[in-house]
Amino acid sequence: MKTTKLKQLVIATVVGAQFTRAALAAEAAATGTNGTAVADIPAFAADAGSAGEAAEIKALQQQVEALVQKVNALEQQHAPTEQTATIQNLDQQVRILQRQREIDQDAAVAKAATAPKVTLGANGFSFSSADTNFVTQIHGVIQLDSRTFFHDNDAKGVDGFLLRRARPILSGTVFHDFDYNFTPDFGGSTVQIPDAYMTYRYAPEFQVQVGKFKSPIGLEHLQSDRDISFNERSLATDLVPNRDLGVLLKGDLAGGAASYAAGVLNGASDYNGTTTNTYSQNDPSFVGRVFFTPWKNSDVNALRGLGFGVGGSYEIDNPNTNSATGLTPGYTTDGQQKFFTYNKGVFANGQHWRVSPQADYYYGPFGLLGEYVLTGQHVSNGNKNTEVNNNAWEISGSWLLTGEDASYGAITPKHNFDPRLGYWGAWQVVARFAELNVDSDVFTSGLANPNANADGAQAWAVGLNWFLNKNIRANLSFSHTVFNGYTGSKPPAGTLVVPAQDENVLFTRVQLAF
């Protein structure tokens, strides 16, 4: 920029001097050196003057060209220097901006490292501290069912809709190693608290759980309520205790190839979850279970989904003779109608044990689950004490028509339901057969009335499950139950009427779980 201005100044100065000098020469020629006018100029003199001026102009032009060349040279010398200075200046500014951006990013990372985290998705709501030492999760299960009884005559099966479960689930972690779960249930006629417990996770192999939770015995019973194949569990679960209060030691071994659970519970919950006041002074109930999936981590795909194990319990029941109803828990059908219950004044008194061998298998879309439950319980009626041995078993199978992998847990469709894209979720067919047998001594010893109760039941069920997505599911199933050992032609007034005829029930369910 400076050299350009210098060039323009030099040219202007030279040209200005050229015209000034020519003007002075012309004036001198006209007036003379003493200022007097010249009247006549010889022709050859004028020609001589013109030739001299032309020579001077040419010389001046040469000087101007030389100066222009020098100025151009100076421009070429200074231009790279100025460009270099400009580039250096811009580079410095870029470096400053880059550093400022790094500082801002570091500040953002530092802030994020200490900020709480909030997530929302198909698995529910989650709030956690930055280091995940403190976590709160909100889940939920809502199940709207319908039951329609066919050919029930005088049986008291009630048709209609019911809110089977409505459970907000609050779970989480405190100080990294302590988990908790609190689950109330607003379904049914009363509010209950199925689960309320805390678990200390020292390691996967060693965990301690305290509070109220499922007794670790039955395979089907331990399956989550949201994942069971049918609306209701099978007859085999009638012989398995539900939830109880106590302490449990559990863990997974060899990367999940084996698991165990052993604990001490109150023993006041029995038979399909009915909690009774039968026992006034309970001795502890010892419960335990081992389950093996030895090929879980192997390369043999056909055996990865095979699992087997056994669960059991042992306790001493003390009679509560102050109870007006006695040993009230009974056995229920798929339609949740009781087909067997003890007489009033019958109490549990003495040893009470259970054992349940069990197995399941999952391979591709195919699933299979089976278990057997055998119980022995000392029961008294007045001064007479009888050991009652009951047993039950069930086997259920499933097949995912849309090709998803079967599982003991939740089913995730390959494509969520979206008819605009031609996706219809996952479809599963299920089938089950179950049987329960009551000890014949129950009737010969006067512990139950054969005119009002059956000594056994067999039930088969088939169904179709539709998984619209991971959270929404719809069920349709039909169950047929037949009864054995009922001797009454017509049930007495006010007593059970189910065993007098078969039970046929159509179930539906719409479920939201997250």
CORWOHU-V320858 format. One record per residue. RES is the residue in one small letter. PSI is psi as a letter, one per 40 degrees, with the letter a starting at -180 (none if undefined). D_CENTER is the distance of its C-alpha to the mean C-alpha in whole Angstrom. Layout:
RES;PSI;D_CENTER
RES;PSI;D_CENTER
This chain:
m;d;69
k;d;71
t;d;73
t;d;73
k;d;75
l;d;77
k;d;78
q;d;79
l;d;81
v;d;83
i;d;84
a;d;85
t;d;87
v;d;89
v;d;89
g;d;90
a;d;93
q;d;94
f;d;95
t;d;96
r;d;99
a;d;100
a;d;100
l;d;103
a;d;105
a;d;105
e;d;106
a;d;109
a;d;110
a;d;111
t;e;113
g;i;114
t;d;113
n;e;115
g;e;114
t;i;117
a;i;116
v;h;117
a;d;119
d;h;119
i;h;116
p;i;118
a;d;115
f;d;115
a;d;114
a;d;111
d;d;110
a;d;110
g;d;108
s;d;105
a;d;105
g;d;105
e;d;102
a;d;100
a;d;100
e;d;99
i;d;96
k;d;95
a;d;95
l;d;93
q;d;91
q;d;90
q;d;90
v;d;87
e;d;85
a;d;86
l;d;84
v;d;81
q;d;81
k;d;80
v;d;78
n;d;76
a;d;76
l;d;75
e;d;72
q;d;71
q;d;71
h;d;69
a;d;66
p;d;64
t;d;65
e;d;63
q;d;60
t;d;59
a;d;59
t;d;57
i;d;55
q;d;55
n;d;54
l;d;51
d;d;50
q;d;50
q;d;48
v;d;45
r;d;45
i;d;45
l;d;42
q;d;40
r;d;40
q;d;39
r;d;36
e;d;35
i;d;36
d;d;34
q;d;31
d;d;31
a;d;31
a;d;28
v;d;26
a;d;28
k;d;27
a;d;23
a;d;23
t;e;24
a;i;22
p;i;19
k;h;16
v;h;14
t;i;11
l;h;10
g;a;7
a;e;6
n;e;3
g;a;6
f;i;9
s;h;10
f;h;13
s;i;15
s;i;18
a;d;19
d;e;20
t;e;16
n;d;19
f;h;18
v;h;14
t;h;13
q;i;10
i;h;11
h;i;9
g;i;11
v;h;13
i;h;16
q;h;18
l;h;22
d;i;24
s;i;28
r;h;30
t;h;34
f;h;36
f;i;39
h;f;43
d;e;42
n;b;46
d;e;46
a;i;43
k;f;40
g;h;37
v;h;36
d;i;35
g;a;32
f;i;29
l;i;27
l;g;24
r;d;23
r;i;20
a;g;19
r;h;16
p;h;15
i;h;13
l;h;14
s;i;13
g;a;13
t;i;16
v;h;19
f;f;21
h;d;19
d;e;20
f;h;19
d;i;16
y;i;17
n;h;16
f;h;17
t;h;17
p;i;20
d;h;21
f;e;23
g;i;23
g;a;27
s;e;30
t;i;29
v;h;26
q;i;25
i;g;23
p;d;21
d;h;19
a;g;20
y;i;20
m;i;20
t;h;20
y;h;21
r;g;20
y;d;23
a;i;22
p;d;20
e;e;23
f;h;24
q;i;22
v;h;24
q;h;22
v;i;24
g;a;24
k;h;23
f;i;21
k;h;22
s;h;25
p;g;24
i;c;26
g;h;25
l;d;23
e;d;22
h;d;22
l;e;19
q;h;17
s;i;14
d;d;16
r;e;13
d;e;14
i;i;18
s;d;20
f;i;22
n;d;22
e;i;24
r;i;24
s;i;28
l;d;31
a;d;30
t;e;28
d;d;31
l;e;32
v;h;29
p;i;29
n;b;25
r;i;24
d;i;27
l;h;28
g;a;28
v;i;27
l;h;25
l;h;26
k;i;23
g;i;22
d;h;21
l;i;24
a;f;25
g;f;21
g;e;20
a;e;23
a;i;24
s;i;23
y;i;25
a;h;25
a;h;28
g;i;29
v;h;31
l;i;30
n;d;33
g;e;33
a;e;33
s;h;31
d;i;32
y;g;32
n;f;29
g;e;27
t;h;31
t;h;32
t;i;36
n;f;38
t;d;40
y;h;40
s;d;42
q;g;42
n;h;39
d;i;40
p;i;36
s;h;34
f;h;33
v;i;30
g;i;29
r;i;27
v;i;27
f;h;25
f;h;25
t;g;24
p;d;26
w;e;26
k;d;22
n;e;23
s;i;26
d;e;27
v;g;28
n;d;25
a;e;27
l;e;27
r;d;23
g;e;22
l;h;24
g;i;24
f;i;27
g;a;28
v;i;29
g;i;29
g;i;31
s;i;33
y;h;36
e;i;38
i;h;41
d;h;41
n;h;44
p;i;45
n;g;45
t;e;48
n;e;48
s;h;45
a;e;47
t;d;44
g;a;44
l;g;41
t;d;39
p;h;36
g;a;37
y;h;35
t;i;33
t;a;33
d;d;30
g;e;31
q;f;31
q;h;35
k;h;37
f;e;39
f;h;40
t;i;41
y;i;43
n;i;47
k;i;47
g;e;48
v;h;47
f;i;45
a;h;43
n;g;45
g;a;45
q;i;43
h;h;39
w;i;37
r;i;35
v;h;34
s;g;31
p;i;31
q;i;28
a;i;26
d;i;24
y;h;24
y;h;21
y;h;23
g;b;22
p;e;21
f;h;23
g;i;22
l;h;25
l;h;24
g;i;27
e;i;29
y;h;32
v;h;33
l;h;36
t;i;37
g;h;40
q;h;41
h;h;45
v;h;46
s;i;49
n;g;51
g;b;54
n;e;55
k;h;54
n;h;51
t;h;49
e;h;46
v;h;44
n;h;42
n;i;40
n;i;37
a;i;35
w;i;33
e;i;30
i;h;29
s;i;26
g;i;26
s;i;23
w;h;24
l;h;21
l;d;24
t;e;22
g;e;22
e;i;18
d;h;17
a;i;18
s;i;16
y;d;16
g;a;12
a;i;10
i;h;12
t;h;11
p;i;14
k;d;16
h;h;17
n;i;15
f;h;18
d;g;21
p;d;24
r;d;26
l;e;25
g;f;25
y;h;22
w;e;21
g;a;18
a;i;18
w;h;21
q;h;21
v;i;25
v;i;25
a;i;28
r;i;29
f;h;32
a;i;32
e;i;35
l;h;36
n;h;40
v;i;42
d;h;44
s;d;48
d;d;49
v;d;47
f;d;50
t;d;53
s;e;52
g;f;52
l;d;48
a;i;47
n;h;49
p;e;49
n;e;50
a;e;47
n;i;45
a;i;44
d;e;44
g;i;41
a;i;39
q;h;37
a;h;34
w;i;33
a;i;30
v;i;29
g;i;26
l;h;24
n;h;21
w;h;19
f;g;16
l;d;16
n;a;12
k;d;9
n;d;10
i;h;13
r;i;16
a;h;19
n;i;21
l;h;25
s;i;27
f;h;31
s;h;32
h;h;35
t;h;37
v;i;40
f;i;42
n;i;45
g;e;47
y;h;48
t;e;52
g;h;52
s;d;53
k;h;52
p;i;50
p;i;51
a;h;51
g;e;48
t;i;46
l;i;43
v;e;44
v;d;41
p;e;43
a;e;46
q;i;44
d;i;41
e;h;38
n;h;36
v;h;33
l;h;31
f;i;28
t;i;25
r;h;22
v;h;20
q;h;16
l;h;13
a;h;10
f;none;7
